[in-house]
Amino acid sequence: MPPTHPSAAHAPSLRPEQSWFTEARFGLFIHFGLYSAAARHEWVMTRERTTVERYERYVDVFDPDLFDARAIARAAKDAGMRYVVLTTKHHDGFALWDSAVSDYSIATSRGRDLVAELAEAVRAEGLRLGLYHSLIDWHHPDFTVDHVHPRRDDPDAHALNDGRDMARYREYLHAQVRELLTGYGAIDYVFFDFTYAYDADDWRGKYPEDWDAERLLALVRELQPQAVVNDRLGIPGDLVTPEQYQPDGPMRDADGNLVVWEACQTLNGSWGYDRDNTAFKDPDLLVRMLVDTVSKGGNLLLNIGPDGRGSVPPRDRDSLAALGEWMRLHARSVHGAGPAEPALADALAPGLPPGVVLTQRGDRLYLHLFAWPFGHVHLRGVGDRVRYAQLLHDGSELHSTRIDPDQQAWNTTPGGQPPGTLTLHLPAGRPDVAVPVVELFLDAPPE
C-alpha cells in the first residue's frame, strides 16, 4: 500500500487501558521449546515429516538448565524494549507451563514452569507481559491432519483423520488458554498463532470456526479485558501483525481506515534456535527497521531464539546490546513517537536529502539520517516553527540559518532554496552511532 500520513484526528486508537502498546513501540519475542533442542528451525517437525512418537525423543533430552528469565528480562529492558512475549506452546504442542489438561509439558519433564518464571522476571523489570499461544497442535490426537501437518505425506494420510475430532481439540485448546489467562496475573498481550483459511492439495485448512474464534476472543475479553489481542484468530482483533516484511506505509483496513499494527521480525529468518543459520541482520539494519516501523505508526516485535539449554546465543545477545546502546541515546525518538504531522511531513519531503526518516513525539520532530548528508539539511515549509535543533545522541546544538530566497549560491553560501527554508549546518564527521538523529524543538503551528 502507498505511504500515507495519519493525522491525529484519524490515527488508530486502542482502549485507554491498552494505550501502553503504541506508547511502547518496541518489544521482545521469545521462541523457545522442544524445537530448540533440534536446532533446525521451529517448524522442524513438519519440515521433516516427523511422527509424534519420533518427535517425543526430544522430551527426554530437553533440559533448559541455562534458561535465566531474569537475565532475559533485563536484556530486553536494556535494549529499550517495553514488553516481552513468550511462546507458551508452539505448533508442536509442548507446553512451557504446568498444564492441568496435558502432561506434555516442561512441568512434567523437568518440574518447571517457564511461563511463571518469565512473568515474574518481566514484571520485576517493569515491562509488560505478552503470551503467544499456538492454535495448532501437531501432538494432540484430535487435531486433524491438513496441508501443513507433519503427517500430510503419509501413504494413508487422509485415513489418519478417522476418529479425530476437532470439537474435542477445541475444548482442549480453550482449556489451556483459560489456564494461561487465570494462572499468571494480569496479561497485557495475547498473541494467537495462526489461522490458515484456505484449502490446498486436497486438504482443508483451518478456519476461525475450527477454533471457535469468537468464543476464544470472548474468553480473553472476559478474563483479561485489558489485554491487547492480535488478528490471527482469523477474526478482527486489536491490531494486525505483518510478519517478516516491512510495510511501505501506515497500514489500513479494506475500508481505508488506519489500523494499529506490529511488525514481527527475526534476527536471522528463523524464530526458534537454528544453529547453522548465520544470515543475521546487522545492528544498523535492526535500528533502521525499528525507526522505519515507528515512522509508519507501527510497533516492532523482535525475536530471539534461546538454544537447547535455554541460553540466549551470543549473536542474539550482541544484537540486543547494540540496539540497547542506540536506544540509550535515542529512545525518545521511538517511545511514544509516531509518524510526523502530515502537513509538516509533506512540506519537508521535497527538500530533505535521501535517507531521512521522520518520527514525532509531541513538540519534538526527529530526523533519522540513514545516510550522512554533506554539510547541510534544508528544512522547507517549517516557517518559524523550529526554535532549536540539536544532535540527539550528545545534545549538541546545530547551527541554523535562514537564507535570503534571492540569494544565489556563492562560494560557501548555499542558495536557491524556497522562502522560509531553514538550513541546518552539520559537522563533517558522522557521529559514531548506528543512526544519527537530529532533534528539532517545534512551536505550535499558527492558527
C-alpha positions in Angstrom: 0.0 0.0 0.0 1.3 3.5 -0.7 2.8 5.6 2.1 0.3 7.9 3.8 0.4 10.2 6.8 -2.1 9.6 9.6 -3.5 12.7 11.2 -4.1 13.0 14.9 -7.8 13.1 14.2 -7.8 9.9 12.3 -5.0 7.9 13.9 -5.9 4.4 15.0 -6.5 4.0 18.7 -6.8 1.4 21.4 -8.9 1.5 24.6 -7.3 3.7 27.3 -6.1 0.6 29.2 -4.3 -0.6 26.1 -2.6 2.7 25.2 0.7 1.4 26.6 1.1 -0.7 23.5 1.5 2.2 21.0 3.5 4.1 23.6 6.0 1.2 23.9 6.7 0.7 20.2 9.3 -2.0 20.8 9.0 -5.5 22.2 10.9 -8.8 22.6 9.6 -12.0 21.1 11.0 -15.3 22.6 10.5 -18.6 20.7 11.5 -21.5 22.8 10.5 -25.1 23.1 11.4 -28.7 22.1 12.4 -27.5 18.6 15.2 -25.5 20.3 16.9 -28.9 21.0 16.6 -29.9 17.4 18.2 -26.6 16.4 16.8 -26.8 12.9 14.0 -24.2 12.8 10.8 -24.1 14.9 8.9 -25.9 12.1 11.3 -28.9 12.1 8.6 -31.3 13.0 6.6 -30.6 9.8 9.5 -29.8 7.6 10.9 -33.3 8.3 7.5 -35.0 8.4 8.2 -36.3 11.9 5.8 -38.5 13.7 4.7 -37.7 17.2 6.5 -40.8 18.5 9.7 -39.8 16.8 9.5 -36.2 17.9 8.9 -37.1 21.5 12.5 -38.2 21.8 13.3 -34.5 22.5 11.3 -34.5 25.7 13.9 -36.7 27.4 16.9 -34.6 26.4 15.3 -31.1 26.5 16.7 -29.5 29.7 16.7 -25.7 29.8 19.1 -25.5 32.7 20.5 -22.2 31.4 17.2 -20.5 30.9 17.5 -17.4 33.0 14.3 -15.4 32.9 15.7 -12.6 34.9 18.7 -12.2 32.6 16.4 -12.2 29.5 14.0 -9.6 31.0 16.9 -7.4 31.9 18.4 -7.7 28.4 15.0 -6.7 26.9 14.8 -3.7 29.2 18.4 -2.7 28.4 17.7 -3.0 24.7 14.9 -0.3 25.1 12.1 -2.8 24.8 8.9 -2.2 26.8 7.2 -5.7 26.6 8.1 -9.3 26.3 6.1 -12.1 24.5 6.9 -15.7 25.3 5.8 -18.8 23.3 3.7 -20.7 25.8 3.1 -23.5 23.3 4.2 -23.7 19.7 2.8 -25.9 16.9 4.5 -29.0 18.3 2.1 -28.9 21.3 4.7 -28.9 24.0 3.7 -26.6 26.9 6.1 -24.4 28.8 3.8 -24.2 31.9 2.2 -26.7 34.2 -1.0 -27.5 32.3 -3.7 -29.4 34.1 -5.1 -30.9 30.9 -1.8 -32.2 29.5 1.3 -33.9 30.7 3.2 -32.9 27.5 4.9 -30.1 29.3 8.1 -28.8 30.8 6.4 -29.2 34.2 6.1 -33.0 33.7 9.5 -33.5 32.2 11.6 -31.1 34.3 9.4 -29.8 37.1 9.5 -26.2 35.9 7.0 -23.5 34.8 8.8 -21.2 32.4 5.7 -19.0 32.0 5.7 -18.3 35.7 9.4 -17.7 35.8 9.3 -15.2 32.9 6.2 -13.5 34.2 7.8 -12.8 37.5 11.0 -11.6 35.9 9.3 -9.3 33.3 7.2 -7.6 35.9 10.3 -7.1 38.2 11.9 -5.1 35.3 8.7 -3.0 34.9 7.9 -4.5 31.5 4.6 -5.7 30.1 3.9 -9.4 29.6 2.6 -11.0 26.5 1.8 -14.7 25.9 2.0 -16.3 22.5 -0.2 -19.4 22.1 -0.4 -21.6 19.0 -3.9 -22.6 17.8 -2.2 -25.5 16.1 -1.1 -28.7 17.9 0.6 -31.5 15.9 0.9 -33.6 19.0 -2.8 -33.7 20.0 -4.6 -36.9 18.8 -7.7 -35.0 17.8 -6.0 -32.3 15.8 -6.8 -33.2 12.2 -4.2 -33.7 9.5 -4.1 -30.9 6.9 -1.7 -29.4 4.4 0.8 -28.1 7.0 0.6 -31.1 9.3 3.8 -33.4 9.6 1.8 -36.4 8.5 0.3 -34.9 5.3 2.5 -37.0 3.0 1.9 -40.4 4.7 0.5 -43.0 2.3 -2.6 -43.3 4.4 -2.7 -39.6 5.4 -6.4 -39.0 4.9 -7.3 -42.1 6.8 -5.4 -40.7 9.8 -8.3 -38.3 10.4 -10.7 -41.2 11.0 -11.7 -40.8 14.7 -10.1 -37.4 15.1 -12.5 -34.8 16.5 -11.8 -31.1 16.3 -14.6 -30.4 18.7 -12.6 -32.3 21.4 -9.5 -30.4 20.4 -11.3 -27.1 20.7 -12.2 -27.8 24.2 -8.6 -28.7 25.0 -7.4 -25.5 23.3 -9.9 -23.3 25.2 -9.0 -25.1 28.5 -5.3 -24.3 28.0 -6.0 -20.7 27.1 -8.1 -20.4 30.2 -5.2 -21.7 32.3 -2.9 -19.1 30.9 -5.3 -16.3 31.5 -6.2 -17.2 35.1 -2.9 -18.5 36.5 -0.4 -15.7 35.9 -1.9 -12.5 36.9 -2.5 -9.6 34.5 -1.7 -10.4 30.9 -1.1 -7.4 28.7 -0.9 -9.0 25.3 -2.3 -12.3 23.8 -0.7 -13.3 20.6 -2.5 -16.2 18.9 -1.0 -18.1 16.0 -2.4 -18.8 13.5 -5.5 -19.4 11.1 -4.9 -20.6 7.6 -8.3 -20.3 6.0 -7.5 -21.8 2.6 -7.6 -25.3 1.2 -4.6 -26.9 -0.7 -3.6 -30.3 -2.0 -7.0 -31.9 -1.3 -6.7 -30.8 2.3 -9.0 -28.4 4.2 -7.2 -25.6 6.0 -8.0 -24.3 9.5 -10.7 -21.7 9.7 -11.9 -19.4 12.5 -14.7 -21.9 13.3 -12.1 -24.6 13.9 -11.0 -22.7 17.0 -14.5 -21.3 17.7 -12.6 -18.0 17.4 -15.4 -15.8 18.6 -15.8 -17.7 21.8 -12.0 -17.7 22.3 -11.8 -14.0 21.8 -14.7 -13.6 24.2 -12.8 -15.7 26.8 -9.9 -13.3 26.6 -12.1 -10.3 26.9 -13.8 -11.8 30.0 -10.7 -13.0 31.8 -8.2 -10.3 30.8 -10.3 -7.4 29.5 -7.3 -5.0 29.3 -5.2 -7.4 27.1 -4.3 -6.4 23.5 -5.2 -9.3 21.2 -3.8 -9.8 17.7 -5.5 -10.7 14.4 -4.5 -14.3 14.0 -7.7 -16.0 15.2 -9.0 -15.2 11.7 -11.3 -12.5 13.0 -10.6 -8.9 13.8 -8.6 -8.2 17.0 -6.9 -5.1 18.3 -4.0 -5.0 15.8 -2.6 -6.6 12.7 0.7 -8.4 12.6 2.7 -8.3 9.4 5.5 -10.9 9.6 9.0 -10.8 8.2 8.4 -7.8 6.0 8.2 -4.0 6.5 5.0 -2.4 5.2 5.7 0.5 2.8 3.5 2.9 4.8 1.0 3.2 7.6 -1.4 0.2 7.4 -5.1 0.5 6.6 -8.0 -1.9 6.6 -10.1 -2.7 3.5 -12.1 0.5 4.0 -9.0 2.7 4.1 -9.1 3.2 7.9 -5.7 3.3 9.7 -5.1 0.3 12.0 -2.8 -0.5 14.8 0.0 -2.8 13.6 3.1 -4.6 14.8 5.9 -5.9 12.6 7.1 -9.3 13.8 10.7 -9.8 12.8 13.6 -12.2 13.3 17.3 -11.7 13.6 18.1 -14.4 11.0 14.9 -15.6 9.4 14.3 -18.3 12.0 12.1 -17.9 15.0 13.4 -20.9 17.0 17.1 -21.7 17.6 18.7 -22.6 14.2 22.3 -23.5 14.9 23.6 -23.4 11.3 21.7 -20.3 10.2 24.1 -17.4 10.2 22.1 -15.0 8.0 21.9 -12.4 10.7 20.8 -8.8 10.2 23.4 -6.2 11.2 22.7 -4.0 14.1 22.4 -0.9 11.9 19.7 -2.6 9.8 17.8 -3.5 13.0 17.9 0.1 14.1 16.7 1.2 10.7 13.9 -1.4 10.9 12.8 0.0 14.2 12.8 3.6 13.1 11.1 2.7 9.8 8.3 0.9 11.8 7.7 3.8 14.2 7.7 6.3 11.3 4.8 4.4 9.8 2.8 4.2 13.1 3.8 0.6 14.0 5.4 -1.5 16.7 8.4 -3.7 16.2 8.4 -7.2 17.9 11.9 -8.5 17.5 12.6 -12.2 18.2 15.3 -14.2 19.9 15.6 -18.0 20.0 17.3 -19.4 23.1 19.3 -22.5 22.4 18.5 -26.1 23.6 19.7 -25.3 27.1 17.8 -22.1 27.3 20.8 -19.8 26.9 20.5 -16.7 24.6 23.0 -17.3 21.8 25.9 -14.8 21.7 24.8 -13.3 18.3 21.4 -12.6 19.8 22.9 -11.1 22.9 25.1 -8.9 20.8 22.2 -7.7 18.7 20.2 -6.7 21.7 23.2 -5.0 23.3 23.8 -3.0 20.1 20.1 -1.9 20.0 20.4 -1.0 23.6 23.3 1.2 23.0 21.5 3.1 20.3 18.2 3.3 22.3 20.1 4.5 25.4 20.8 7.7 23.5 17.8 7.9 21.2 14.8 6.3 22.9 12.7 9.4 22.9 12.6 9.3 19.1 10.9 5.8 19.5 8.9 5.5 22.7 5.7 7.5 22.5 6.6 8.6 19.0 4.9 8.0 15.7 4.6 9.5 12.2 5.2 13.2 11.7 2.3 15.6 11.4 1.0 15.2 7.8 1.3 18.8 6.8 4.8 19.0 8.3 6.0 15.8 6.6 4.6 16.8 3.3 6.2 20.3 3.5 9.6 18.9 4.4 9.7 16.0 2.0 10.9 17.8 -1.2 13.9 19.4 0.5 15.2 16.6 2.6 18.2 14.6 1.4 17.9 10.9 0.6 17.7 8.6 3.6 15.9 10.8 6.1 13.1 9.1 8.1 10.8 11.2 10.4 9.2 10.5 13.7 7.4 12.9 16.0 6.6 13.0 19.7 4.6 16.0 20.8 6.6 19.1 20.0 9.7 17.2 19.0 10.4 16.2 15.4 13.2 13.6 14.8 15.2 13.4 11.6 16.8 9.9 11.4 19.7 10.2 9.0 20.2 6.8 7.4 22.8 8.5 5.1 25.0 11.3 6.4 24.4 14.4 4.4 27.2 16.6 3.2 27.2 19.8 5.2 23.6 20.8 5.3 20.0 19.8 5.7 17.4 22.2 4.2 14.1 22.3 6.0 11.4 23.7 3.8 8.0 24.8 4.8 8.6 24.9 8.5 8.3 28.7 8.7 9.3 29.8 12.2 8.2 26.6 14.0 11.8 25.3 14.7 13.0 27.1 17.8 16.1 24.8 18.5 18.0 22.0 16.8 20.4 19.5 18.2 22.0 16.1 17.6 20.2 13.8 19.9 23.0 11.4 20.9 25.0 14.1 22.6 22.6 17.1 22.9 24.9 19.3 20.9 23.4 22.4 19.2 23.2 22.6 15.4 23.8 26.0 13.9 20.9 27.0 11.6 20.4 29.9 9.2 17.7 31.3 7.1 18.8 32.1 3.6 17.5 35.0 1.6 15.4 33.4 -1.1 17.0 35.7 -3.7 20.5 34.6 -2.7 22.3 32.7 -5.4 24.8 30.0 -4.4 28.2 31.8 -4.0 31.4 30.5 -2.5 30.5 28.8 0.8 26.9 30.1 0.9 24.2 27.8 -0.4 21.3 29.4 -2.2 18.2 28.8 -4.3 16.0 27.5 -1.5 12.4 28.5 -1.3 11.3 31.3 1.1 11.2 30.2 4.7 13.8 27.5 4.3 15.8 26.8 7.5 19.3 25.3 6.8 20.9 23.1 9.4 24.7 23.0 9.4 26.0 19.6 10.2 29.5 18.6 11.3 31.7 16.9 8.6 32.2 13.9 10.7 29.4 11.4 11.0 28.5 10.7 14.7 29.6 7.3 15.8 26.2 5.8 16.3 24.2 3.3 14.2 21.7 6.0 13.0 22.4 9.7 13.8 19.3 11.7 14.8 18.5 15.4 14.7 16.0 16.6 17.3 14.0 19.7 16.4 12.1 21.6 19.1 8.9 22.9 17.5 6.5 25.7 18.2 2.8 25.0 17.7 1.6 25.6 14.1 0.0 29.0 13.5 -3.8 29.2 13.9 
